[in-house]
Amino acid sequence: MLKRYVIERDLPAVGSLEREQLKAAAAKSNAALAELGPKIQWVESYVAGDKTFCIYLAENEDIIRRHSQISGFPANKITEIRRTIDPTTANG
């Protein structure tokens, strides 16, 4: 069973990258994912000024580190997401 993780990547000026640069970064990440197989999946990423917050489904932290090595994108902090809540949580 895959667990959900948030990965913080320190990437200076990533928030000012152009669309084509982000497209190339996504392609590089996808190539690493294809190499690693079904034990890791990229859900989405949030791009801030000097950092991205990436949501992944993965078997464990080790495969996330392997993705980082293959893709060249740092995984400065990896945190397993244990639960999620949202505004509807208050209702029940």
Sequence and secondary structure as in RCSB ss.txt:
>XXXX:A:sequence
MLKRYVIERDLPAVGSLEREQLKAAAAKSNAALAELGPKIQWVESYVAGDKTFCIYLAENEDIIRRHSQISGFPA
NKITEIRRTIDPTTANG
>XXXX:A:secstr
  EEEEEEEE TTGGG  HHHHHHHHHHHHHHHHHH TTEEEEEEEE SSEEEEEEEES HHHHHHHHHHH    
 EEEEE     GGGGG 
